Amino acid sequence: MSNKISALMLGTALALATATGAVAQDKNIKVGVLTDMSGLYADLGGPGSVIAAQMAIEDSGLTAKGWKIDIVSADHQNKPDVGTNIGRQWIDVDKVDVFVDVLNSGVALATNNLVKEKNVVMINSGAATSVLTDAQCTPNTVHWVYDTYMLANSTGDALVKAGGDSWYFLTADYAFGAALEKDTTAVVSKAGGKILGAVKHPLNSSDFSSFLLQAQASKAKIIGLANAGGDTTNAIKQAAEFGIVKGGQKLAGLLLFITDVHSLGLNVAQGLNFTETFYWDLNDQTRAFAKKFSERSKNKAQPSMVQAGVYAGLLHYFKVMEAAGSNSKDGAKIVAAMKDMKTDDALFGKGEIQANGRKIHPAYLFEVKTPAESKGPWDYYKLIGTTPADKAFRPLSESTCALVKK
């Protein structure tokens, strides 16, 4: 469907709503950045996601055209109940129109239900669980950057084909870890590999010694880290202390971010393989965005793919609102228009949002450079392979989302 038709459809819907008094014809938007501001995911989302949202507002050009766009932000502390309490306050009192980031799969799944109930919009770039666009899909949510199916499909398949045909998982004990282990198990098994075992660890663990000893004793060729953020970096650091990689086993960071590699340092992280959908040094457009971002960020950090997703997702949302000419309060109609309009931004390129809310784009398999290969600060990745957008994410033919017409 063309952008012109999509805009016309949303504009007509808004006009009809106005005639019944259901929506105010205004140009006010309130963005809510719901994220981890102080915990193990703060570096890959947190204050950086607020910066990305502000950059999207500026680059949209809407404020110069008479729109008033405000941002609120909050720390959900990686607790679903805290996240939903904040969300209800934002919607009922602060009149937030669109939620962004929403790190942590448990928080995201709870917020997913809330935004559907209240009929607002969520553009999720922080959570990984593929359930958001599968069994628990809603007409109000777009999942922008990555998910557990994509991570498993890219990293898991590549490692099995490279000879890593036996696996043991260290899994974060909540929705994200369970989904990532499940999706990776399916990919490894399909490729002919075997799962030798798994152990669950609490979120935000400081001591991985007992978990790593179990993984080491399994003799698995690949130890799959089905965790993220501080849990991943702690596990990798402690694995180095145990000499696990030197002993012949390989660590698979199933979800790794640029901020994790920076925290680890190249001496520890070198040789790790993992998948991302954004890297600051991928091309001239990503480098231009990263330069502006790093000038505002703490310690001149480069943007993570979560923060890049906040920026790109909001820009697409703003394009739809501008085409409509006013701010609809009907979240489902806005998301429908976002799906009808092809996506096109500097960070993820041209793409689309599928019927299930899944935004698709290429996935990149990277390897961490050695210290000798790195040419400067934050020069950490080398590109190993690319999975095309139509192959990276779960096929609609396999989807259990009720929004997908079989």
C-alpha positions as CSV (number, residue, x, y, z in Angstrom):
1,M,0.0,0.0,0.0
2,S,1.4,3.4,-0.9
3,N,2.3,6.0,1.6
4,K,-0.3,8.4,0.1
5,I,-3.1,5.8,0.6
6,S,-1.9,5.0,4.1
7,A,-1.9,8.6,5.1
8,L,-5.3,9.1,3.6
9,M,-6.7,6.1,5.5
10,L,-5.4,7.4,8.8
11,G,-6.5,10.9,8.0
12,T,-10.0,9.7,7.2
13,A,-10.1,7.7,10.5
14,L,-9.1,10.8,12.4
15,A,-11.7,12.9,10.7
16,L,-14.4,10.4,11.6
17,A,-13.2,10.2,15.2
18,T,-13.2,14.0,15.4
19,A,-16.8,14.1,14.1
20,T,-17.8,12.0,17.1
21,G,-15.7,13.9,19.5
22,A,-13.4,10.9,20.1
23,V,-10.2,12.6,19.4
24,A,-8.8,16.1,19.8
25,Q,-7.4,17.7,16.6
26,D,-4.2,18.8,18.2
27,K,-0.5,18.5,17.4
28,N,0.7,17.4,20.9
29,I,2.6,14.1,21.4
30,K,4.0,12.8,24.6
31,V,6.7,10.1,24.4
32,G,7.4,7.8,27.3
33,V,10.9,6.2,27.5
34,L,10.4,3.2,29.8
35,T,13.8,1.6,30.5
36,D,16.4,0.4,32.9
37,M,18.1,3.6,34.2
38,S,20.3,2.1,36.9
39,G,20.6,-1.7,36.6
40,L,22.4,-4.2,34.4
41,Y,20.8,-2.9,31.1
42,A,21.3,0.9,31.8
43,D,24.3,1.2,29.4
44,L,22.5,-0.3,26.4
45,G,19.2,1.6,27.0
46,G,18.8,3.9,29.9
47,P,19.8,7.6,29.5
48,G,21.1,6.8,26.0
49,S,17.5,5.9,24.9
50,V,16.3,9.3,26.1
51,I,19.1,11.0,24.0
52,A,18.0,8.9,21.0
53,A,14.3,9.9,21.5
54,Q,15.3,13.6,21.7
55,M,17.4,13.3,18.5
56,A,14.4,11.7,16.7
57,I,12.2,14.6,17.8
58,E,14.7,17.1,16.5
59,D,15.4,15.3,13.2
60,S,11.7,14.8,12.5
61,G,11.3,18.5,12.0
62,L,7.8,18.5,13.5
63,T,8.5,21.1,16.2
64,A,9.3,23.6,13.5
65,K,5.9,22.8,12.0
66,G,3.9,23.6,15.1
67,W,4.0,20.3,16.9
68,K,4.6,20.1,20.6
69,I,6.5,16.9,21.6
70,D,7.5,16.1,25.2
71,I,9.4,13.3,26.7
72,V,9.0,11.6,30.0
73,S,11.3,8.8,31.2
74,A,11.4,6.3,34.1
75,D,13.3,3.4,35.6
76,H,11.2,0.2,35.7
77,Q,13.9,-1.5,37.7
78,N,13.5,-4.6,35.5
79,K,10.2,-5.4,37.4
80,P,7.0,-6.0,35.5
81,D,4.8,-4.6,38.3
82,V,6.8,-1.5,38.6
83,G,6.7,-1.0,34.8
84,T,3.0,-1.4,34.5
85,N,2.4,0.9,37.5
86,I,4.5,3.6,35.8
87,G,2.7,2.9,32.5
88,R,-0.8,3.3,34.0
89,Q,0.2,6.6,35.6
90,W,1.7,7.8,32.3
91,I,-1.4,7.0,30.3
92,D,-4.1,8.0,32.8
93,V,-2.5,11.1,34.2
94,D,0.4,12.2,32.0
95,K,-1.4,11.3,28.7
96,V,1.6,9.5,27.2
97,D,0.8,8.5,23.6
98,V,3.7,6.2,22.7
99,F,6.1,4.0,24.8
100,V,9.6,3.4,23.5
101,D,12.6,1.2,24.5
102,V,10.8,-1.0,27.2
103,L,13.9,-3.1,28.0
104,N,13.4,-6.4,29.7
105,S,11.1,-9.0,28.2
106,G,9.1,-9.5,31.4
107,V,8.4,-5.8,31.6
108,A,7.7,-5.6,27.8
109,L,5.1,-8.5,27.9
110,A,3.3,-6.8,30.8
111,T,3.4,-3.4,29.1
112,N,2.2,-5.1,25.9
113,N,-1.1,-6.0,27.6
114,L,-1.4,-2.5,29.1
115,V,-1.0,-0.6,25.8
116,K,-3.6,-2.8,24.2
117,E,-6.0,-2.2,27.1
118,K,-5.5,1.5,26.9
119,N,-5.2,1.6,23.1
120,V,-1.9,3.6,22.9
121,V,1.3,2.6,21.1
122,M,4.5,0.7,22.0
123,I,7.5,0.7,19.8
124,N,9.7,-1.8,21.5
125,S,13.4,-1.8,20.7
126,G,14.7,-3.2,24.1
127,A,13.0,-6.5,24.7
128,A,14.2,-9.7,22.9
129,T,11.3,-12.2,23.4
130,S,9.9,-13.2,20.0
131,V,6.5,-13.8,21.8
132,L,5.8,-10.1,21.4
133,T,5.0,-10.7,17.7
134,D,4.0,-14.3,17.9
135,A,1.5,-15.8,20.5
136,Q,1.1,-12.5,22.4
137,C,1.0,-10.1,19.5
138,T,-1.3,-7.1,19.7
139,P,-2.5,-4.4,17.2
140,N,-0.8,-1.8,19.4
141,T,2.8,-3.0,19.4
142,V,5.7,-2.8,17.0
143,H,8.9,-4.8,17.7
144,W,11.7,-2.9,16.0
145,V,15.3,-4.1,16.4
146,Y,15.9,-7.8,17.2
147,D,14.3,-10.8,18.8
148,T,15.2,-14.2,20.1
149,Y,14.2,-16.0,16.9
150,M,16.5,-13.8,14.9
151,L,19.4,-14.1,17.3
152,A,19.1,-17.9,17.4
153,N,18.6,-18.1,13.6
154,S,21.8,-16.2,12.8
155,T,24.3,-17.0,15.6
156,G,23.1,-20.5,16.4
157,D,23.0,-21.7,12.8
158,A,26.4,-20.2,12.0
159,L,28.1,-21.8,14.9
160,V,26.7,-25.3,14.3
161,K,27.7,-25.1,10.6
162,A,31.2,-24.1,11.8
163,G,31.5,-27.3,13.9
164,G,29.9,-26.3,17.2
165,D,27.4,-29.2,17.2
166,S,27.1,-29.7,21.0
167,W,25.6,-27.0,23.3
168,Y,25.1,-26.2,27.0
169,F,23.1,-23.1,28.0
170,L,23.6,-20.6,30.8
171,T,20.1,-19.0,30.8
172,A,18.7,-15.9,32.6
173,D,15.8,-17.1,34.7
174,Y,12.9,-15.0,33.2
175,A,10.9,-14.6,30.0
176,F,13.8,-13.4,27.8
177,G,16.2,-16.2,28.8
178,A,13.6,-18.9,28.3
179,A,12.6,-17.6,24.9
180,L,16.2,-17.3,23.7
181,E,17.1,-20.8,24.9
182,K,14.0,-22.3,23.3
183,D,14.6,-20.6,20.0
184,T,18.3,-21.4,19.9
185,T,17.6,-25.1,20.8
186,A,15.2,-25.3,17.8
187,V,17.8,-23.9,15.4
188,V,20.7,-26.0,16.8
189,S,18.6,-29.2,16.6
190,K,17.4,-28.5,13.1
191,A,21.0,-28.0,12.0
192,G,22.0,-31.3,13.4
193,G,23.4,-30.3,16.8
194,K,22.7,-31.7,20.2
195,I,21.8,-29.9,23.5
196,L,23.7,-31.5,26.4
197,G,22.1,-29.5,29.2
198,A,21.2,-26.1,30.6
199,V,21.3,-24.2,33.9
200,K,19.2,-21.2,34.9
201,H,20.7,-18.2,36.8
202,P,19.0,-15.3,38.6
203,L,18.8,-12.0,36.9
204,N,21.7,-9.7,37.7
205,S,24.0,-12.4,39.0
206,S,27.4,-11.5,40.3
207,D,28.8,-15.1,40.8
208,F,28.7,-17.5,37.8
209,S,31.2,-20.0,39.2
210,S,28.8,-22.9,39.9
211,F,27.0,-22.4,36.6
212,L,30.2,-22.2,34.6
213,L,31.6,-25.4,36.3
214,Q,28.5,-27.3,35.2
215,A,28.9,-26.0,31.6
216,Q,32.6,-26.9,31.7
217,A,31.8,-30.4,32.9
218,S,29.3,-31.0,30.2
219,K,32.2,-31.0,27.6
220,A,29.8,-29.1,25.2
221,K,31.7,-27.4,22.4
222,I,29.5,-24.3,22.7
223,I,28.4,-22.7,25.9
224,G,25.4,-20.6,24.9
225,L,24.9,-17.4,27.0
226,A,21.1,-16.9,26.9
227,N,21.4,-13.7,28.9
228,A,22.3,-10.0,28.3
229,G,23.9,-6.9,29.7
230,G,25.8,-7.2,32.9
231,D,25.0,-10.9,33.2
232,T,26.7,-11.6,29.9
233,T,29.8,-9.6,30.7
234,N,30.1,-11.2,34.2
235,A,29.8,-14.7,32.7
236,I,32.4,-14.0,30.0
237,K,34.9,-12.5,32.5
238,Q,34.5,-15.4,34.9
239,A,34.8,-17.9,32.1
240,A,38.1,-16.4,31.2
241,E,39.2,-16.8,34.8
242,F,38.3,-20.5,34.7
243,G,40.2,-21.0,31.4
244,I,37.1,-22.3,29.7
245,V,38.0,-21.0,26.2
246,K,41.6,-21.9,26.6
247,G,40.4,-25.4,27.4
248,G,38.7,-25.8,24.0
249,Q,35.1,-24.7,24.6
250,K,33.7,-21.7,22.8
251,L,31.4,-19.1,24.3
252,A,28.4,-17.9,22.2
253,G,27.1,-14.5,23.3
254,L,23.6,-15.0,22.0
255,L,22.7,-11.4,22.8
256,L,25.7,-9.0,22.9
257,F,25.8,-5.3,22.6
258,I,28.5,-2.8,21.8
259,T,28.4,-1.5,25.4
260,D,29.1,-5.1,26.6
261,V,32.2,-5.4,24.4
262,H,33.4,-2.0,25.6
263,S,33.0,-3.1,29.2
264,L,34.8,-6.4,28.6
265,G,37.7,-4.9,26.6
266,L,39.1,-6.5,23.5
267,N,41.6,-8.7,25.4
268,V,38.7,-10.6,26.9
269,A,36.0,-10.2,24.2
270,Q,38.2,-10.9,21.1
271,G,36.9,-13.7,18.9
272,L,33.3,-13.6,20.2
273,N,30.7,-14.2,17.5
274,F,27.2,-12.6,17.8
275,T,24.4,-11.0,15.9
276,E,23.2,-7.4,15.8
277,T,21.0,-5.4,13.4
278,F,22.9,-2.1,13.9
279,Y,26.5,-1.1,14.3
280,W,27.7,2.5,14.6
281,D,30.5,2.0,12.1
282,L,28.5,0.1,9.4
283,N,28.3,2.9,6.9
284,D,28.4,6.7,6.5
285,Q,24.8,7.2,7.7
286,T,25.3,5.2,10.9
287,R,28.6,7.0,11.5
288,A,26.9,10.4,11.2
289,F,24.2,9.4,13.7
290,A,26.7,7.9,16.1
291,K,28.9,11.1,16.0
292,K,25.9,13.3,17.1
293,F,24.8,10.7,19.7
294,S,28.3,10.3,21.2
295,E,28.7,14.0,21.6
296,R,25.7,14.0,24.0
297,S,26.3,10.6,25.7
298,K,28.1,9.8,28.9
299,N,31.8,9.1,28.4
300,K,31.3,9.6,24.6
301,A,29.7,6.2,24.2
302,Q,28.6,4.9,20.9
303,P,24.9,4.0,20.5
304,S,23.6,0.4,21.1
305,M,21.1,-1.2,18.7
306,V,18.4,-0.6,21.4
307,Q,19.1,3.2,21.3
308,A,19.3,3.1,17.5
309,G,15.9,1.4,17.5
310,V,14.4,4.1,19.7
311,Y,15.5,6.8,17.2
312,A,14.4,4.9,14.0
313,G,11.1,3.7,15.4
314,L,10.1,7.1,16.6
315,L,11.0,8.7,13.3
316,H,8.7,6.3,11.5
317,Y,5.9,7.1,14.0
318,F,6.4,10.8,13.5
319,K,6.1,10.4,9.7
320,V,2.7,8.7,10.2
321,M,1.5,11.4,12.5
322,E,2.7,14.2,10.2
323,A,0.9,12.5,7.2
324,A,-2.3,12.4,9.3
325,G,-1.9,16.1,10.2
326,S,-2.9,15.6,13.9
327,N,-2.3,13.4,16.9
328,S,-4.8,10.5,17.0
329,K,-5.4,8.9,20.3
330,D,-6.3,5.6,18.7
331,G,-3.2,3.5,19.1
332,A,-4.3,0.6,17.0
333,K,-5.1,2.8,14.0
334,I,-1.7,4.5,14.3
335,V,0.1,1.2,14.3
336,A,-2.0,0.0,11.3
337,A,-0.8,3.1,9.4
338,M,2.8,2.4,10.5
339,K,2.5,-1.0,9.0
340,D,1.0,0.4,5.7
341,M,3.9,2.9,5.3
342,K,7.2,1.4,4.2
343,T,10.0,2.1,6.6
344,D,13.1,4.1,5.5
345,D,15.7,5.5,7.8
346,A,19.4,6.1,8.0
347,L,20.1,3.4,10.6
348,F,18.2,0.3,9.4
349,G,17.6,1.3,5.8
350,K,14.4,0.4,3.8
351,G,12.1,-2.1,5.3
352,E,8.6,-2.8,6.5
353,I,6.5,-3.7,9.5
354,Q,4.7,-7.0,9.1
355,A,1.1,-7.7,10.1
356,N,2.3,-9.2,13.4
357,G,4.1,-6.0,14.3
358,R,7.6,-7.4,13.5
359,K,9.9,-4.8,11.9
360,I,12.2,-6.6,9.5
361,H,15.7,-5.6,8.3
362,P,19.0,-7.4,7.7
363,A,20.9,-9.1,10.6
364,Y,24.6,-9.0,10.8
365,L,26.9,-11.6,12.2
366,F,30.0,-10.0,13.7
367,E,33.2,-11.1,15.4
368,V,35.0,-9.0,18.0
369,K,38.4,-7.7,16.7
370,T,41.7,-8.5,18.4
371,P,43.4,-5.5,20.0
372,A,45.8,-5.4,17.1
373,E,42.9,-5.2,14.6
374,S,41.2,-2.3,16.3
375,K,42.1,1.1,14.9
376,G,40.7,3.3,17.7
377,P,38.1,3.8,20.4
378,W,34.9,1.7,19.9
379,D,36.3,0.1,16.7
380,Y,35.4,-3.4,17.9
381,Y,33.5,-5.4,15.2
382,K,34.3,-7.0,11.9
383,L,31.5,-8.2,9.7
384,I,31.4,-12.0,9.1
385,G,28.1,-12.4,7.3
386,T,24.7,-10.9,6.6
387,T,21.2,-12.5,6.7
388,P,18.7,-10.7,4.4
389,A,15.6,-9.2,6.1
390,D,13.3,-11.7,4.6
391,K,15.4,-14.6,6.1
392,A,16.4,-13.1,9.4
393,F,13.1,-13.2,11.3
394,R,10.4,-15.8,11.8
395,P,8.4,-16.4,8.6
396,L,4.8,-15.3,8.8
397,S,3.9,-18.8,7.6
398,E,5.2,-20.1,11.0
399,S,3.5,-17.3,13.1
400,T,0.9,-18.0,15.7
401,C,-0.1,-14.3,15.8
402,A,-3.8,-13.8,15.5
403,L,-3.2,-10.7,13.3
404,V,-1.7,-12.8,10.6
405,K,-4.2,-14.1,8.1
406,K,-3.3,-17.7,7.3
